[in-house]
């Protein structure tokens, strides 16, 4: 059963005084940074030996940016794999990143 009595709530505006604090805030945010490392190998299926894919290139960007071009410069990087198939990004802010392979050896699959 519902109570049909109307109850007044004391929410009437009243005069108040605003106090301005002149103390400076010297605390700054420290962004956690890290990098992404990739080792790219390829195998033609016959030798069953993985060969480092020298020259494979990748675009890495912060997923929330939506695309490589839309990401800020410190949230994206391009890497090219060395003779060992190894590539590593610069230090970038912590987050979830998308890795997109832009080029590789002819006939080897690109990772999108």
C-alpha positions in Angstrom: 0.0 0.0 0.0 1.4 3.4 -1.0 1.5 6.4 1.3 -0.2 9.3 -0.4 1.2 11.9 2.0 3.3 14.7 0.4 6.6 15.2 2.3 8.5 18.5 1.8 12.3 18.2 1.2 14.5 21.0 2.4 16.2 21.9 -0.8 15.6 25.6 -0.8 18.6 27.7 -2.0 20.5 29.6 0.6 23.3 32.1 0.7 26.8 30.6 0.9 30.4 31.8 0.6 32.9 30.5 -2.0 36.4 30.1 -0.7 39.2 30.3 -3.3 42.2 28.1 -2.6 45.4 29.6 -4.0 47.6 26.6 -3.2 49.3 25.4 -6.3 49.1 21.8 -7.3 52.6 20.4 -8.3 51.5 16.8 -8.8 51.6 15.6 -12.4 50.4 12.4 -13.9 53.1 9.9 -14.8 52.1 8.0 -17.9 53.1 4.3 -17.9 54.9 3.5 -21.1 56.1 0.3 -22.8 56.8 -1.1 -26.2 55.7 -3.8 -28.6 58.2 -6.3 -30.0 57.5 -8.6 -33.0 59.4 -11.6 -34.4 58.2 -12.4 -37.9 59.2 -15.7 -39.5 58.0 -17.4 -42.6 57.9 -21.0 -43.7 57.2 -22.3 -47.2 55.8 -25.6 -45.8 58.5 -27.7 -47.5 61.5 -27.3 -45.2 59.6 -26.9 -41.9 62.3 -24.4 -41.0 61.1 -20.9 -40.1 63.1 -18.2 -41.9 63.3 -14.7 -40.4 61.3 -12.3 -42.6 63.7 -9.4 -42.9 62.1 -6.2 -44.1 58.5 -7.0 -43.0 56.9 -3.7 -41.9 54.1 -3.1 -39.4 52.0 -0.2 -38.3 51.1 -0.2 -34.6 48.6 2.2 -33.1 46.4 2.7 -30.0 43.2 0.8 -30.7 41.0 3.5 -29.2 42.3 5.9 -31.8 40.5 3.9 -34.5 43.3 4.1 -37.1 47.0 4.7 -37.6 46.4 8.1 -39.1 44.0 9.2 -36.3 46.4 8.2 -33.5 48.6 10.8 -31.8 52.3 10.6 -32.7 53.2 9.2 -29.3 50.4 6.5 -29.7 51.7 5.0 -33.0 54.8 3.7 -34.6 56.0 1.9 -37.7 58.6 -0.8 -37.4 60.7 -2.8 -40.0 62.0 -6.3 -39.0 65.8 -6.8 -39.0 67.8 -9.8 -40.4 66.5 -11.9 -37.4 62.9 -11.0 -38.1 62.8 -8.8 -35.0 61.2 -5.4 -34.7 60.4 -3.2 -31.7 58.4 0.0 -31.3 59.4 3.1 -29.3 58.0 3.5 -25.8 54.3 4.3 -26.1 51.6 5.0 -23.5 50.0 1.9 -21.8 46.9 0.6 -23.6 45.6 -1.9 -26.1 47.3 -1.6 -29.5 46.5 -2.8 -33.0 49.3 -4.4 -35.1 48.8 -4.2 -38.9 51.4 -5.7 -41.3 51.9 -3.3 -44.3 54.5 -5.3 -46.3 56.4 -8.5 -46.3 58.0 -11.1 -48.6 56.2 -11.9 -51.8 54.0 -14.9 -51.3 54.1 -14.8 -47.5 50.8 -13.9 -45.7 50.3 -10.4 -44.2 48.9 -10.2 -40.7 46.1 -7.7 -40.5 
